[in-house]
Amino acid sequence: MSITTTTARRPPRLGRRHGGSLAWHLGALLVLAVVLYPVVWVVGASFKPGREIIGSLDLFPTRPILTNFEGLADGIADISIATFFQNSLFYALGSVVGILISCSLTAYAFAKIRFAGRNLLFSLMIGTLLLPYHVLLIPQYVMFQKMELVNTYVPLLIGKYLATEAFFVFLMVQFMRNLPRELDEAARLDGCGHLRIYWSIVLPLCRPALITSAIFTFINAWNDFMGPLIYLNEPSKYTVSLGMMMFRDQEGVANYGGMIAMSLVALLPVLLFFLAFQRYLIDGMATSGLKG
């Protein structure tokens, strides 16, 4: 009798389980559609004439055109599109190099070296995350203006080489603190100093944190609009984000077709950079918990 009762109760339980799984998958697909909708819209709009982009509800054009992409080859205001991409690439790669060098050195000092006031300085550094960027905007601009560094990339890059990005320092500190201290002690017994330990032991083991910082830094620098807008004055030094603003003329009329086509092309370097380092990121995370 008990066996019959148990058998009779199984189908409703299985039905509820399948129903919950179906609802979960439908919800995930709905969220995916919402997330991908802007990307699909940009792809479709890049092949539309400018007059059909605004006000049209169709995702894809009825008659695709390549005029928007062909117009990019002519440049903007006698400036080649390649110039904007070169400037953005210089800014992004320079930021990545600065963040990896300065933040990893600072993180090593906080995580591996005992010195007076270490906890206080670390707390003050974390406290800078609560400071709004706009609070420092005016005094920084006045300082760089007096140093005659406006209209150069120095104001945009110098902070990257001085470990001013507290988030990445915090990320690397937490990762370094989880490394076995026996490795440091063994290296010191072999006569290694802090620089040798940092370069030969800590950095290879911190590859997941370094690659994560590099990916986020590259994306933030490539998409940065506020910094180049404030410090760069000559169009020949504009980045991609400022170059897209030049598709709007003095009367406020914008070439939406060229602007969207350029924004779509601007996604490719970021996507390629992420795909190039994704494998190293996953491999590093998979092996970061191994000991011995």
C-alpha positions in Angstrom: 0.0 0.0 0.0 2.9 2.3 0.8 4.6 1.5 -2.5 1.4 2.5 -4.4 1.2 5.8 -2.5 4.8 6.6 -3.2 4.4 5.8 -6.9 1.3 7.9 -7.1 3.1 10.9 -5.6 6.0 10.9 -8.0 4.4 12.4 -11.2 3.2 15.6 -9.5 6.7 16.1 -8.1 8.4 15.5 -11.4 5.9 17.8 -13.1 6.7 20.6 -10.6 10.4 20.1 -11.2 10.0 20.3 -15.0 7.7 23.3 -14.6 10.3 25.1 -12.5 13.1 24.3 -14.9 11.0 25.5 -17.8 10.2 28.8 -16.1 13.9 29.2 -15.2 15.0 28.8 -18.8 12.3 31.1 -20.1 13.3 33.7 -17.6 17.0 33.4 -18.6 16.1 33.7 -22.3 14.0 36.8 -21.6 16.9 38.4 -19.7 19.3 37.4 -22.6 16.9 39.0 -25.1 16.8 42.3 -23.1 20.6 42.3 -22.8 21.3 41.5 -26.5 18.6 43.9 -27.9 20.9 47.0 -28.0 23.6 45.0 -29.7 21.2 43.7 -32.3 19.8 47.1 -32.8 23.2 48.7 -33.4 24.1 45.9 -35.9 20.8 46.4 -37.8 21.0 50.2 -37.7 24.5 50.3 -39.1 23.1 49.0 -42.4 20.2 51.4 -42.6 20.1 54.9 -44.2 20.3 57.7 -41.7 16.6 58.7 -42.2 15.4 55.2 -41.3 17.4 54.9 -38.1 15.4 57.3 -36.0 11.7 56.5 -35.7 11.9 53.1 -37.3 10.8 50.1 -35.2 12.4 47.5 -37.5 15.5 45.9 -36.1 16.9 45.1 -39.5 16.7 47.1 -42.7 14.6 45.9 -45.7 17.4 47.0 -48.0 20.8 46.8 -46.3 23.4 49.3 -47.4 27.2 49.6 -46.9 27.3 53.4 -47.3 27.8 54.0 -43.5 30.9 51.8 -43.5 32.2 53.2 -46.7 31.9 56.7 -45.4 34.3 55.8 -42.5 37.1 55.4 -45.0 36.8 59.1 -45.9 37.4 60.2 -42.3 35.9 63.1 -40.4 36.9 66.7 -40.9 40.0 65.6 -42.9 41.1 63.3 -40.0 41.4 59.6 -40.7 39.4 57.1 -38.7 42.6 55.2 -38.1 43.9 58.2 -36.2 41.2 57.9 -33.6 41.8 54.2 -33.2 45.5 54.7 -32.8 45.0 57.3 -30.1 42.5 55.0 -28.2 44.9 52.1 -28.6 47.8 54.1 -27.2 45.7 55.4 -24.3 44.2 51.9 -23.5 47.5 50.0 -23.7 49.4 52.7 -21.8 46.7 52.4 -19.1 47.0 48.6 -18.9 50.8 48.7 -18.6 50.6 51.4 -15.9 48.0 49.6 -13.9 49.8 46.3 -13.9 53.1 47.7 -12.9 52.1 50.2 -10.2 49.1 48.4 -8.7 51.0 45.1 -8.5 54.0 46.7 -6.8 51.7 48.6 -4.3 49.7 45.4 -3.6 52.9 43.5 -2.9 54.0 46.1 -0.4 50.6 45.9 1.4 50.3 42.2 1.3 53.9 40.9 1.9 55.9 43.7 3.6 55.3 44.7 7.2 55.9 48.4 7.9 54.6 51.0 10.2 51.2 52.4 9.3 50.5 49.7 6.8 46.9 49.2 7.9 46.2 52.9 8.1 47.5 53.6 4.6 45.6 50.7 3.3 42.4 52.0 4.9 43.0 55.4 3.5 43.5 54.0 0.0 40.3 52.0 0.2 38.6 55.2 1.4 39.4 56.9 -1.8 36.9 54.6 -3.5 34.2 56.6 -1.7 35.5 59.9 -3.2 33.5 60.9 -6.3 35.6 61.5 -9.4 34.0 64.9 -10.0 35.3 66.2 -6.7 38.9 66.0 -7.9 38.2 67.1 -11.4 38.6 70.9 -11.0 41.8 70.8 -8.8 43.4 68.2 -11.1 42.7 70.3 -14.2 44.1 73.4 -12.6 47.2 71.6 -11.6 47.8 70.1 -15.0 47.0 73.4 -16.7 49.7 75.2 -14.6 52.1 72.4 -15.5 51.2 73.0 -19.2 50.2 69.4 -19.6 46.7 70.0 -21.0 46.2 68.7 -24.5 48.5 65.8 -23.9 48.0 62.3 -22.7 50.0 62.8 -19.5 46.9 63.8 -17.3 45.1 60.7 -18.6 48.0 58.2 -18.0 50.0 59.6 -15.1 47.5 58.4 -12.5 47.8 54.8 -13.9 51.5 54.7 -13.1 51.0 56.1 -9.6 48.6 53.3 -8.4 45.7 55.7 -8.0 43.2 52.9 -9.0 42.4 51.6 -5.5 40.1 48.9 -6.7 42.8 47.1 -8.6 45.2 47.4 -5.7 42.6 45.9 -3.4 41.9 43.1 -5.9 45.6 42.2 -6.1 46.2 42.5 -2.3 43.4 40.1 -1.6 44.8 37.6 -4.1 48.4 37.9 -2.8 47.3 37.4 0.8 45.9 34.0 -0.2 49.2 32.8 -1.5 51.0 30.4 0.8 53.6 32.2 2.9 55.8 29.1 2.7 56.8 30.2 -0.8 58.1 33.5 0.5 60.0 31.9 3.4 61.6 29.3 1.1 62.6 32.1 -1.3 64.2 34.1 1.5 66.2 31.0 2.6 67.5 30.9 -0.9 68.7 34.5 -0.6 65.9 36.2 -2.7 65.0 39.7 -1.9 61.6 41.4 -2.2 62.1 42.3 -5.8 63.1 38.8 -6.8 60.1 37.3 -4.9 57.8 39.8 -6.5 59.0 39.1 -10.0 59.6 35.3 -9.9 57.1 34.0 -7.5 54.2 36.4 -6.8 53.5 37.8 -10.3 53.3 34.3 -12.0 50.9 33.1 -9.3 48.8 36.3 -9.5 48.1 35.9 -13.2 44.3 35.7 -12.8 44.2 39.0 -10.9 46.6 40.7 -13.3 44.6 39.6 -16.4 41.3 40.6 -14.8 42.7 44.0 -14.0 44.1 44.3 -17.6 40.7 43.5 -19.2 38.8 46.0 -17.1 41.4 48.7 -17.5 41.5 48.3 -21.3 37.7 48.4 -21.5 37.5 51.5 -19.2 40.2 53.4 -21.1 38.8 52.5 -24.5 35.4 53.7 -23.6 36.5 56.7 -21.5 34.8 59.9 -22.7 35.1 62.3 -19.8 38.9 62.3 -19.5 39.7 62.9 -23.2 36.9 65.5 -23.4 38.5 67.6 -20.6 42.2 67.3 -21.4 42.4 66.9 -25.2 41.7 69.9 -27.4 43.0 69.0 -30.8 40.9 66.7 -33.0 44.0 64.9 -34.2 44.5 63.7 -30.6 40.9 62.6 -30.1 40.1 59.0 -29.1 37.3 56.9 -30.6 34.8 58.1 -28.1 35.4 61.8 -29.0 35.7 61.0 -32.7 32.1 59.7 -32.7 31.0 63.1 -31.4 32.4 64.8 -34.5 29.6 63.2 -36.6 27.4 66.0 -35.3 27.8 69.3 -37.1 27.6 72.8 -35.7 23.8 72.9 -36.2 23.3 69.8 -34.1 22.4 67.6 -37.1 24.1 64.2 -36.6 25.1 61.6 -39.1 23.6 58.7 -37.2 24.5 56.2 -39.9 28.2 56.9 -39.7 28.1 57.3 -35.9 26.5 53.9 -35.4 28.8 52.2 -37.9 31.9 53.6 -36.1 30.5 52.5 -32.8 30.1 49.0 -34.1 33.7 49.0 -35.4 34.9 50.4 -32.1 33.5 47.3 -30.4 35.9 45.0 -32.2 39.2 45.9 -30.4 37.5 45.4 -27.0 36.0 42.1 -28.1 39.3 40.9 -29.5 41.2 41.9 -26.4 38.8 40.0 -24.2 38.8 36.9 -26.3 42.7 36.9 -26.5 43.0 36.9 -22.7 39.9 34.9 -21.7 41.7 31.6 -22.0 44.5 32.7 -19.7 42.0 34.1 -17.2 40.1 30.8 -17.1 43.3 28.7 -16.9 44.7 30.8 -14.1 41.4 30.6 -12.1 41.3 26.8 -12.6 44.8 26.3 -11.3 44.9 29.0 -8.6 43.6 26.7 -5.9 46.3 24.0 -6.5 49.1 23.7 -4.0 52.3 21.7 -3.9 
